[in-house]
Amino acid sequence: MANTGTTYLGLNLKNPLVAGASTLTEHADSILRLEDAGIGAVVLRSMFEEEITADVADMYHELAYTETAFAMEYLRADLPARLGPEASLNRLAAIKKRVGIPVIASCNCLKKAQWVSYARKIEQAGADALELNLYRMPLDATKTSETVEARDLDTVRAVVEAVKIPVAVKLSPYYTALIPFAFALQQTGVKGLVLFNRFLQTDIDIDREKFFYRPDFTTPDALPLQLRWTAVLRNILRTDLALSGGIHSGRELIKSLLVGANVGYICSALYQNQDHKALISGILSTLNGWMETKAYAGLDAFRGKLRETDLTDGEGFERNQYTKQGNGEEVFGVGTQS
């Protein structure tokens, strides 16, 4: 059998398949089932500052109407604000006690001070690594892309300097110039980048005239964007790369490794296929069988084989418009328009 062991963020993984952050990675019992099914590592459901702030606000409200000395001491010491993240941190500590595979925590905050505070607490709770879910939609018309990126880099740098565990950053594909920003992130000392974040989709109920949020699971059709950018960044960066979005079978995982990913995240497929053991074992079996057919003893024998090494030849992932070959057939397009 081929050796599918790998490293990610300096952590040893038995295979390159990682369960991405979701409700399925929120509690020890469900993570243990994923571990038993063969998953290589898990990313915990993100701690969102807004959720914790809302919980704290509810706590203040309840305490304000409880006229006891105990409640008044809580309020006077501002303990709700200080203890807000504790429930998530306690879950993390409990998970680490029961789970044998690497556990990567995740958080998304608004203020730099909170990013740093949460990161330190997460490290103390025992996480093996930390993933910064960097997304925040820029809504201030006076802030340029340079301003937004400078703010993000300052935040990431502060977190990296504050903790000793490895830090990864989960990116969206919507940066004005992704390559320079990714390179700048590498300069902060992050150990990995996750490509890409997938956002909650907003829809409109026209009968009720209200917004609502709908599930938006990926399919393998989502993979090309991640493949393209992983292939391009692999030859430029030293950091580890995780491909997230579109992996539903062993074929997609193999493609991810060929363009240079260290690991592939799986998430939507876990919701769409409730038999996690069959799903995960099937993906890993396909990877093993393909490696044996190709006579690859380990992942390093082919990882990055199809990365972009020349961004000027027009032959690879960096070209996403219509191009024509000598026989008139089009590449990256359908039809005959010019």
N, C-alpha and C positions, 0 to 999 in steps of 0.2 A: 504494500500500500504506500502511496506517495506521502511525503511529509508535508502536511498543510499548516504546520506551526508557523507563527509569525510574531512580529513585535509591532506594537502601536503605542505611541507616546512613551516609549521605553518600557512598556508592560509586555510580558510574555502571554500570548494568546495561543490556545490549542488549534485555532483555525481563524480565518479572516472574516468571519460572519459575526456582525455585531447587531444586537437589538437596539434600535434607536429609541429616543425618549418618547414615551407615550404612557397612557394609563396602565399598559401591560407591564411597565417597569417601575411601578409605584410602590409595590409591596413585596415583601420577601417571598411569600407563597407563590406568586405568579412568576417571579424571577427564578425561583428554584425549579419550576416547571420548564422554563426556557433553558436553564442550565442542564437539566436532565435530557432535554431534547437535543442538546449538542451545541448551543450557541457559544461563541467564543468570548463574548464580553457583553455588558449591558450599559446603556446610558440611562440614568434615572430621569423620570419626569422632571421638567424644569421647575425650579423655585422662582416664581414670578413675584417681583416686589409689589405689584398692584394687588395680587391676591392676598399676600401677607398683610399689606396695609389695610385692606378691607376687613380682614379678620381682626386686626388690632382695633379698628374703629368700632366693630361690633362689641369687642371686649370692653372698651371704654364706656360704650353706651350702657352695657349691662351693669358695670361696676358703679356708674354714676347714680343708678337707681337702687343701689344696695347700700343702705345706711349702716354699715358695720365698720368697726375699726380696721378689720382685715382688708376690706375693700378700699378704705381711705388710704391705707399704707401703700397698697398697690398703685393707686393713682398718684400719690405724692412722690413715689420713687420712679414713676414713669415705667413701671415694669412691663405693661403690655407691649410697648414699643420695643423694649429690649428682648422680650421673650417671643416676639412674633414668629420668628423662623423655627422655634424649637420643635414644633411637631414634625416638620420635614427633616430636621436634623436628627431627631430621635429615630425616625424611620430609617434614615441612612445608616445610623449606627447599628440598628437591629439587622438590617440587610447585610452589612459587612460581617456580622457575627455568624450568619447562617450560610452565606454564599461563598463558593470557592473561586469563581471566575472574577476577573477584574471588574470593578464597579466604578463607572465614571459618572460623577455628579454633573448637574447642569443648572445654570441660573440665568435669569434675565432681569436686569435692574434698570432704574432710571438715572440715579445719581451715582457719581463715581465713588463717593464714600460708602454707599450701600453695596456696590459691586465688591469693593475691597472687604467690607465687613462680612458679607455673606461668604466670600471666598475663604477667609480665615476660619470661619465657623465650619464650613464644609470640610476643610483640611483637618480640623480638630476632630470632626466626627468620624474620620477614617477613610474618606474617599481616596481611591487610587489615583484619580486624575480629575480635572475639572474642565468642563466644556462651557465656554461663554456663548450663550445664545444672543448674539450681538444685535439682532434686529430691533430697530425702533424707527417707525415711519417718520421721515422728516416732514414736518408740517409748517415750519416757519419759513415764509417766503424770503426773509432777509438773510437766511443762512445758505451759503454756497456749498457745493459738494466738497470743496477743500476744508471748509469749516466743520462739516459733518464728519469727514474722515479724520481730521485732526483730533476732534473730540473722542472718537472711537479709539484711535491709537493711544491717546493719553490714558483712557480708561484701561485698555488692555495692558499697557506698560505698568500701570499702578498695581494691577492684580498680579501680574507675573512677578513683580518685585516683592509682593506681600506674602507669597506662599512658596513652599518648596515642592509641592506636587506638580506634575506636568500640566500645562494648560493648553487647551485647544480652543479654536475659535470657529463657530459655525457661521458661515457667510450666506448672504443672499447673492444672486447673480446680477444684481441691479446697480452695482457700483459703476461710476462713470468710466473708470479705468481700473479694471479688476487686477491686472497683473502688477502695476506699481503698488496698489494697496496691499495685495497679498505679500509682496516683497517687503513692504514697510512693516507688516505684521510679523514677519519672520525676524526682522531686526529687533523687535521688542523682546524676543526670547520665547515666543510660543513654540510648542513642540509639534503642533498639527493644525490643519485646517480641514473643515468639514464642508463639502460641496454637495448640495446646497440646502439652505433652510426652506421649508415648505410652510406656507402661511395659511391660516384659517381663512376660508373663502366666504365673503359676504354676498348674500343674495337678497332679493326683495320679494316679499309676498304682496302681489298687486291687489289682492282682495282685502287684506287687512291694512295695506299701505304701511308695512313695517319691514325693517331689516331683520334678517335672520342669518344664522351661520349654518352652513351645510357641510357634511362630510365631503372630503375631496381626496379620495384615495388615489394613489398613483397606479399606473400600469407600466409595463415595460416601454411604452411609448414615451415615457418621461426621461428615459435613460440618455438619449443622445446629447442633451445639453450638459449633463454631468460628465459624460465621456469626453466631450470636446474640451472642457476646461481642465479636467484632470490631466489629459494628454498634454495640453499646452503648459500647465504649471509644473508638471513633473520634472521637466528638464531645466527649469529655472530655479526651483526652490529646493532646499535641503529638508524642510519640514515634512513630517508625515502628512499623507492625504487620505481622507476618508470620503468615499463616494456615497451619497445619501439621496435616494429617490429613484425608483424604477427597478429595483432588484426584487424579482419574484421567482426566479429559478436559478439553477446553477449556471446557465448560459450567461445571464446578466452579471453574475459574480465574476465569471471568467473574463468577460469583457472589461470589467472594472479593473481587474488585476493587470490585464494586458496593457492598459493605458497608464498604469503606474500607481494605482491606489494601493495603500497598505492594507486597508480593510474596506468592506462594503457594509453599509447599514441596511437593515431590513426593518420595515415598520408596517406599511399598508398591507403587505401580504399576510402578516400575522393576524390582522383583523378580518381579512377576506377568507382565510383558511384557518378554521378553528383547531384543526389537527396539527398543532405546532410540531409535534415530534415527526410526523410524516413529512411536513414541509421542510423543516430544517435538515433532517437526514437526507431527504431527496436532493436538496441543494448541494450538500457536502459530498454526497455520493457522485453526483454529476461532475463536480470539481475533481474528485479523486480519479474517476474513470477517465476523464479527459487528460489529466496529467500522466496517467499510466500509458494511455494511447500515444501521447506525444513524447514519452520517455523523459518527463520532467521529474527529477527527484524531489525538488522543493519549489516553493513559490518564487524564490529569487532567480530561478533559472529562466523565468519568463516575465516576471513583473516589470512593467515599463517597456516591454519589447516594442509596443506600438505608440510610445510617447512621441511627442513632437520634438524633433531635433533640429528642424530647419523650418522657420516660419516664413520663408520666402519662396518656396517651390510651388505653392498652390496645390499640393497633392493631398493635404491632410485635413485635420479637424479645424484648422484656423480659417478655412474658406467655407462660408455658409451661404453664399449666394450661388446663382447658377453659374456653372462652368461647363465648358464643352471639350470633349475629347476629339481626337482627330477623326473618328468615325461619325461624328455628329451626335452621339449619344450624350445626354446630359447627366452630370453628377450632382448630387444633392438637390435634385429637382425632378419634377414630373411634367411631361408635356413638351411642347415645341416652341413656347414663346421665347423671345430673345430680349 
